[in-house]
Amino acid sequence: MNKLLAILAALSLVFVLTSQPDSTFAKKAKVHYVCPACNYVSDKPGVCPMDQTALVKVGSYYCKSDPSNVSSKPGKCTDGTTMIKMKMPKGKMKMSPM
């Protein structure tokens, strides 16, 4: 009887440990990059194929006067303006092919 209880306890523990979400198995949120000039959206960093402007990661801060000037924290641009936080465009978006 004790052996049976020990086996059931071990199986229960294995079930609980394997059923809990683990950060190594959790799906990562998809990262998007947006062109500040035309709202082109891509899932990869790079340059906008439409107007050759540097793509900015959603959530990053950039300078409108120089979109290649990007930071993970808010700040000031070289021209004295405040950096803008890149957000996903609303409405119709031009998505890159996957």
Contacts in CASP RR format, 6 or more apart in sequence:
PFRMAT RR
TARGET T0000
AUTHOR 0000-0000-0000
METHOD contacts of the structure
MODEL  1
MNKLLAILAALSLVFVLTSQPDSTFAKKAKVHYVCPACNYVSDKPGVCPM
DQTALVKVGSYYCKSDPSNVSSKPGKCTDGTTMIKMKMPKGKMKMSPM
30 43 0 8 1.000
31 43 0 8 1.000
31 57 0 8 1.000
31 58 0 8 1.000
32 41 0 8 1.000
32 42 0 8 1.000
32 43 0 8 1.000
32 57 0 8 1.000
32 58 0 8 1.000
32 88 0 8 1.000
33 41 0 8 1.000
33 42 0 8 1.000
33 43 0 8 1.000
33 44 0 8 1.000
33 45 0 8 1.000
33 46 0 8 1.000
33 55 0 8 1.000
33 56 0 8 1.000
33 57 0 8 1.000
33 58 0 8 1.000
34 40 0 8 1.000
34 41 0 8 1.000
34 42 0 8 1.000
34 55 0 8 1.000
34 56 0 8 1.000
34 58 0 8 1.000
34 86 0 8 1.000
34 87 0 8 1.000
34 88 0 8 1.000
34 89 0 8 1.000
35 41 0 8 1.000
35 48 0 8 1.000
35 50 0 8 1.000
35 51 0 8 1.000
35 53 0 8 1.000
35 55 0 8 1.000
35 56 0 8 1.000
36 53 0 8 1.000
36 56 0 8 1.000
36 62 0 8 1.000
36 64 0 8 1.000
36 67 0 8 1.000
36 84 0 8 1.000
36 86 0 8 1.000
37 48 0 8 1.000
37 51 0 8 1.000
37 53 0 8 1.000
37 67 0 8 1.000
38 48 0 8 1.000
38 50 0 8 1.000
38 51 0 8 1.000
38 53 0 8 1.000
38 94 0 8 1.000
39 89 0 8 1.000
39 93 0 8 1.000
39 94 0 8 1.000
40 48 0 8 1.000
40 49 0 8 1.000
40 50 0 8 1.000
40 55 0 8 1.000
40 93 0 8 1.000
40 94 0 8 1.000
40 96 0 8 1.000
41 88 0 8 1.000
41 89 0 8 1.000
41 93 0 8 1.000
41 94 0 8 1.000
41 95 0 8 1.000
41 96 0 8 1.000
42 48 0 8 1.000
42 55 0 8 1.000
42 95 0 8 1.000
42 96 0 8 1.000
43 96 0 8 1.000
43 98 0 8 1.000
44 96 0 8 1.000
45 55 0 8 1.000
45 57 0 8 1.000
46 54 0 8 1.000
46 55 0 8 1.000
47 53 0 8 1.000
47 54 0 8 1.000
47 55 0 8 1.000
48 54 0 8 1.000
48 55 0 8 1.000
49 96 0 8 1.000
50 94 0 8 1.000
53 67 0 8 1.000
54 67 0 8 1.000
54 68 0 8 1.000
54 70 0 8 1.000
56 62 0 8 1.000
56 67 0 8 1.000
56 70 0 8 1.000
56 86 0 8 1.000
57 70 0 8 1.000
57 86 0 8 1.000
58 86 0 8 1.000
58 87 0 8 1.000
58 88 0 8 1.000
59 85 0 8 1.000
59 86 0 8 1.000
59 87 0 8 1.000
60 70 0 8 1.000
60 71 0 8 1.000
60 72 0 8 1.000
60 85 0 8 1.000
60 86 0 8 1.000
61 70 0 8 1.000
61 71 0 8 1.000
61 72 0 8 1.000
61 73 0 8 1.000
61 74 0 8 1.000
61 75 0 8 1.000
61 83 0 8 1.000
61 84 0 8 1.000
61 85 0 8 1.000
61 86 0 8 1.000
62 69 0 8 1.000
62 70 0 8 1.000
62 71 0 8 1.000
62 83 0 8 1.000
62 84 0 8 1.000
62 86 0 8 1.000
63 69 0 8 1.000
63 77 0 8 1.000
63 78 0 8 1.000
63 79 0 8 1.000
63 81 0 8 1.000
63 83 0 8 1.000
63 84 0 8 1.000
64 77 0 8 1.000
64 81 0 8 1.000
64 84 0 8 1.000
65 77 0 8 1.000
65 78 0 8 1.000
65 79 0 8 1.000
65 81 0 8 1.000
66 77 0 8 1.000
66 78 0 8 1.000
69 77 0 8 1.000
69 78 0 8 1.000
69 83 0 8 1.000
71 83 0 8 1.000
74 82 0 8 1.000
74 83 0 8 1.000
74 85 0 8 1.000
75 82 0 8 1.000
75 83 0 8 1.000
76 82 0 8 1.000
76 83 0 8 1.000
77 83 0 8 1.000
END
